[in-house]
Amino acid sequence: MLHDVNGTTTLTTNRPRSRRSDPKAVRRRVDSAGPAHRVLIADDQPSVRAALTRILVRQGLEVTEMSDGPSALATARAMLPDLVLLDGSMPGCDGYEVCRQLKSDSRTALIPVVIITGDDSVADRVRGAEVGADDFFTKPFDVTELTARVQAALRQKSLTDGLEPSDAVLFTLARVVEGRDAATEGHCSRLSALAGRLGERLQLPVRDRAALRRAGVVHDIGKIVVPDAVLLKRGPLTGDEWVLMRSHAAAGERICSPLRSFNDVLPIIRHHHERLDGSGYPDGLAGAAIPITARALQVVDVFDALTMIRPYKKALTTPEAFEVMDSEVRRGWWDPTVFGAFTTMIREDATDGPHSAD
Ligand SMILES: [Fe+2]
């Protein structure tokens, strides 16, 4: 159903209402059968808002639209949505400034923010990383990709909502660490979603799947001990620099070890760079000695790294990435069963093929 109040629009479907109480302005526009997840869209182009709303409502989401930065900021603070999609360029204050302000306010800092841009420039991505954006999206929209990214962000938000404050601090720290390298932005959210789904596909116990989702976010938290000069170095690393870089696996385990809720996550953090043939680090574990959860996360991690654009390399397509990984499976690095399950899952995702909107 559609409600119009004061120039804003909220679209709802018949899904269970959010557990959090809404501010009055929103409550008037949402009936008692509102959806579980609420998305705030801010874009000054009505056609873009309409296209996004169409796509999101089809996913059963409740959408509130705003046409400029200041009203988006005020609405986000009032309604505390589960996801914010911001146009990078808007009147008043642009999406980057709205994002910066949301991320610097403890009440809104953990709401995932996706910046939408007209072009996929490195400068925009760097700017987005600087203000703490969780993900980027380029117009025109590919419906399949947009849907996947929105669902990943919402899964991330659900996970964060269920955390103890101490866990939430670690998650925030992990995002700060990720933010140091603008080229890897969004990596944690994608990994968390894909790793959780792969755990399901492998029929792992529920607690292993939950551990995989958490590990997707925090697995590289140990990079906090790696200096920028090494972490962001474009050229090949020296021997000493490699030692520092490799130390992130054990360092991450140390950082998370005081939290009892991370017990199942610690082996994934420590062993996500082991290889099946024993040539990985930090312990040189081989075969089944590497926890199955770590074997699952590393397949998703490698795939995401290969298909992600970097300043020094183009993003591989999915078939190209699978070809590279297949050769690495044959070299004895990755678990063939896990890799097979992962490729099947990704190919099934792509069955519908991309659709364009606007
Ligand atoms: Fe790592």
Residues whose N, C-alpha, C, O or C-beta is under 5 A from the ligand:
A	BS01	LIG	H219 D220
